[in-house]
Amino acid sequence: MDDSTLHATRLWTSAQPIVAAFVASVVRDRADRDDVMQETALAVLKSFETYEPSKPFKAWAIGVARNQIGLYLRRRKRDRLVFSEETIANLQATFLSETPAAKLDFLPECIAQLQGRARTLCDLRYEQDLKPAAIAEKVKMTANTVAKALQRIREQLRDCVEAKAAAEGASG
C-alpha cells in the first residue's frame, strides 16, 4: 500500500463515523445506507488526490458523501419521501457545525436505560428494522400509536444524550 492510500485510509477511518451519521440522516433504509457508504468510501479513495490538506478532511468527506447521496436520490426519484437539495444542504451544515458523532457515544448508555414497552419498541424498530405497522401487529397497538411512542422514545433518547454530553462538557 502506498503512502497516499495509507494516509487516505487513516483520515477516512477517523471521519467515517460522522459521515455515516450524515448519510443515515438522509438515507433511511439500512441496505441503501450501507450501499451509499460503500460508494462514498470508494469515491473518497478514488478522489483523494483532489483533497486539499489545508482544509478539514471530515468536511471534504461529508461533501463527497453528499454527492453520493445525490446520486442515490436521483436513482430513487420515484420514491415519495426524498429530501430536497436544500434539506440535504442544511443537514450537511449541521453535521459540519456540531459534533454529533461524539454525542452518539452516549446513545448506548441511554438506550440501556429504556425499560418495558419503550425498550421493546426501540428494539423492534432499530434492532429488527421493523416498520411501525409491523411493530403494531406484534405488540397489539395501532401503527399510529407505535409511531407516536417511537417519537417520544427518540425525544427521550435525544434529551438523555444531550444531558450526558452537557454533563461531560461541564466536567471535562
Secondary structure in CASP SS format (residue, H / E / C, confidence):
PFRMAT SS
TARGET T0000
AUTHOR 0000-0000-0000
METHOD secondary structure of the structure
MODEL  1
M C 1.00
D C 1.00
D H 1.00
S H 1.00
T H 1.00
L H 1.00
H H 1.00
A H 1.00
T H 1.00
R H 1.00
L H 1.00
W H 1.00
T H 1.00
S H 1.00
A H 1.00
Q H 1.00
P H 1.00
I H 1.00
V H 1.00
A H 1.00
A H 1.00
F H 1.00
V H 1.00
A H 1.00
S H 1.00
V H 1.00
V C 1.00
R C 1.00
D C 1.00
R H 1.00
A H 1.00
D H 1.00
R H 1.00
D H 1.00
D H 1.00
V H 1.00
M H 1.00
Q H 1.00
E H 1.00
T H 1.00
A H 1.00
L H 1.00
A H 1.00
V H 1.00
L H 1.00
K H 1.00
S C 1.00
F H 1.00
E H 1.00
T H 1.00
Y C 1.00
E C 1.00
P C 1.00
S C 1.00
K C 1.00
P C 1.00
F H 1.00
K H 1.00
A H 1.00
W H 1.00
A H 1.00
I H 1.00
G H 1.00
V H 1.00
A H 1.00
R H 1.00
N H 1.00
Q H 1.00
I H 1.00
G H 1.00
L H 1.00
Y H 1.00
L H 1.00
R H 1.00
R H 1.00
R C 1.00
K C 1.00
R C 1.00
D C 1.00
R C 1.00
L C 1.00
V C 1.00
F C 1.00
S C 1.00
E H 1.00
E H 1.00
T H 1.00
I H 1.00
A H 1.00
N H 1.00
L H 1.00
Q H 1.00
A H 1.00
T H 1.00
F H 1.00
L H 1.00
S H 1.00
E C 1.00
T C 1.00
P H 1.00
A H 1.00
A H 1.00
K H 1.00
L H 1.00
D H 1.00
F H 1.00
L H 1.00
P H 1.00
E H 1.00
C H 1.00
I H 1.00
A H 1.00
Q C 1.00
L C 1.00
Q C 1.00
G H 1.00
R H 1.00
A H 1.00
R H 1.00
T H 1.00
L H 1.00
C H 1.00
D H 1.00
L H 1.00
R H 1.00
Y H 1.00
E H 1.00
Q C 1.00
D C 1.00
L C 1.00
K C 1.00
P H 1.00
A H 1.00
A H 1.00
I H 1.00
A H 1.00
E H 1.00
K H 1.00
V H 1.00
K C 1.00
M C 1.00
T C 1.00
A H 1.00
N H 1.00
T H 1.00
V H 1.00
A H 1.00
K H 1.00
A H 1.00
L H 1.00
Q H 1.00
R H 1.00
I H 1.00
R H 1.00
E H 1.00
Q H 1.00
L H 1.00
R H 1.00
D H 1.00
C H 1.00
V H 1.00
E H 1.00
A H 1.00
K H 1.00
A H 1.00
A H 1.00
A H 1.00
E H 1.00
G H 1.00
A H 1.00
S H 1.00
G C 1.00
END
